[in-house]
Amino acid sequence: MSSVATLAAPSLGIHPQLPTVHGAEAPFVTDSFIALQRCPPDASQATDTLHTCKLDGGPMTLAKRIVLANLSRPDLSPGFIAGQMQVSRATLYRLFEPEGGVMQFVRHERLRAVRDALADPLEMRTIGALAEVFAFSSISVLSRSFRNLYGISPQAWRTKLREP
């Protein structure tokens, strides 16, 4: 099998799934393609499974998927994530060190979800409702965190994006 065909087979397996990929899943599809580029299958060592290369992006990708799937859970914590991944909390903490920590990553993803919701012209929920949906303890905690990260209040962000 040529190296092009060896590389194309996994890529073609991902292709049919692309129309069903949601915005939050796009980074994981990208990670899969990048992992494939970094560790392409070796045609001379072809087997049914690749033992030297994980096309799923590894533990960080799994952790990020768990976080994104559970943003609305008030109990989304390092213990919860580690339990879902079946790793120790210490392992999880080490994994998220480059991200500034587990809970900082969770907070940023929640704030990104709120920011994206506020940018959606069809989104009619109040900022208080979004704070509740994305498990912020109060609207003031959401507003303060949003302003600290994006330099603008959630209401000002919504207004700015909806101006003609």
Contacts in CASP RR format, 6 or more apart in sequence:
PFRMAT RR
TARGET T0000
AUTHOR 0000-0000-0000
METHOD contacts of the structure
MODEL  1
MSSVATLAAPSLGIHPQLPTVHGAEAPFVTDSFIALQRCPPDASQATDTL
HTCKLDGGPMTLAKRIVLANLSRPDLSPGFIAGQMQVSRATLYRLFEPEG
GVMQFVRHERLRAVRDALADPLEMRTIGALAEVFAFSSISVLSRSFRNLY
GISPQAWRTKLREP
1 43 0 8 1.000
1 46 0 8 1.000
2 43 0 8 1.000
3 40 0 8 1.000
3 43 0 8 1.000
5 43 0 8 1.000
6 40 0 8 1.000
6 41 0 8 1.000
6 42 0 8 1.000
6 43 0 8 1.000
6 46 0 8 1.000
7 36 0 8 1.000
7 40 0 8 1.000
7 41 0 8 1.000
9 41 0 8 1.000
10 36 0 8 1.000
10 41 0 8 1.000
10 55 0 8 1.000
11 33 0 8 1.000
11 36 0 8 1.000
14 29 0 8 1.000
14 32 0 8 1.000
14 33 0 8 1.000
17 29 0 8 1.000
18 29 0 8 1.000
21 29 0 8 1.000
24 68 0 8 1.000
25 68 0 8 1.000
27 64 0 8 1.000
28 57 0 8 1.000
28 61 0 8 1.000
28 64 0 8 1.000
28 65 0 8 1.000
31 57 0 8 1.000
31 61 0 8 1.000
32 55 0 8 1.000
32 56 0 8 1.000
32 57 0 8 1.000
35 53 0 8 1.000
35 54 0 8 1.000
35 55 0 8 1.000
35 56 0 8 1.000
35 57 0 8 1.000
35 58 0 8 1.000
36 53 0 8 1.000
36 55 0 8 1.000
38 53 0 8 1.000
39 50 0 8 1.000
39 52 0 8 1.000
39 53 0 8 1.000
40 53 0 8 1.000
41 50 0 8 1.000
41 53 0 8 1.000
56 62 0 8 1.000
59 85 0 8 1.000
59 87 0 8 1.000
59 91 0 8 1.000
59 95 0 8 1.000
60 95 0 8 1.000
62 85 0 8 1.000
63 81 0 8 1.000
63 85 0 8 1.000
63 92 0 8 1.000
63 95 0 8 1.000
63 96 0 8 1.000
64 105 0 8 1.000
66 81 0 8 1.000
66 84 0 8 1.000
66 85 0 8 1.000
67 76 0 8 1.000
67 81 0 8 1.000
67 105 0 8 1.000
67 106 0 8 1.000
67 109 0 8 1.000
68 109 0 8 1.000
70 76 0 8 1.000
70 80 0 8 1.000
71 106 0 8 1.000
71 109 0 8 1.000
71 110 0 8 1.000
71 113 0 8 1.000
71 134 0 8 1.000
71 135 0 8 1.000
72 133 0 8 1.000
72 134 0 8 1.000
72 135 0 8 1.000
73 80 0 8 1.000
73 135 0 8 1.000
74 135 0 8 1.000
76 106 0 8 1.000
76 135 0 8 1.000
77 103 0 8 1.000
78 89 0 8 1.000
78 92 0 8 1.000
78 93 0 8 1.000
78 102 0 8 1.000
78 103 0 8 1.000
79 89 0 8 1.000
79 92 0 8 1.000
81 92 0 8 1.000
81 102 0 8 1.000
82 88 0 8 1.000
82 89 0 8 1.000
82 91 0 8 1.000
82 92 0 8 1.000
85 92 0 8 1.000
87 95 0 8 1.000
92 102 0 8 1.000
93 101 0 8 1.000
93 102 0 8 1.000
96 102 0 8 1.000
96 104 0 8 1.000
96 105 0 8 1.000
99 105 0 8 1.000
107 145 0 8 1.000
108 149 0 8 1.000
110 134 0 8 1.000
110 135 0 8 1.000
110 136 0 8 1.000
111 142 0 8 1.000
111 145 0 8 1.000
111 146 0 8 1.000
111 149 0 8 1.000
111 150 0 8 1.000
113 134 0 8 1.000
114 127 0 8 1.000
114 130 0 8 1.000
114 131 0 8 1.000
114 134 0 8 1.000
114 142 0 8 1.000
114 146 0 8 1.000
114 154 0 8 1.000
115 146 0 8 1.000
115 150 0 8 1.000
115 154 0 8 1.000
115 157 0 8 1.000
117 123 0 8 1.000
117 125 0 8 1.000
117 130 0 8 1.000
118 127 0 8 1.000
118 130 0 8 1.000
118 154 0 8 1.000
118 157 0 8 1.000
118 158 0 8 1.000
118 161 0 8 1.000
119 157 0 8 1.000
119 158 0 8 1.000
119 161 0 8 1.000
121 161 0 8 1.000
121 162 0 8 1.000
125 133 0 8 1.000
127 139 0 8 1.000
127 142 0 8 1.000
127 143 0 8 1.000
127 154 0 8 1.000
127 155 0 8 1.000
127 158 0 8 1.000
128 139 0 8 1.000
128 142 0 8 1.000
130 142 0 8 1.000
130 154 0 8 1.000
131 138 0 8 1.000
131 139 0 8 1.000
131 141 0 8 1.000
131 142 0 8 1.000
134 142 0 8 1.000
136 142 0 8 1.000
136 145 0 8 1.000
142 154 0 8 1.000
143 153 0 8 1.000
143 154 0 8 1.000
143 155 0 8 1.000
146 152 0 8 1.000
146 153 0 8 1.000
146 154 0 8 1.000
146 157 0 8 1.000
147 153 0 8 1.000
150 157 0 8 1.000
152 160 0 8 1.000
END
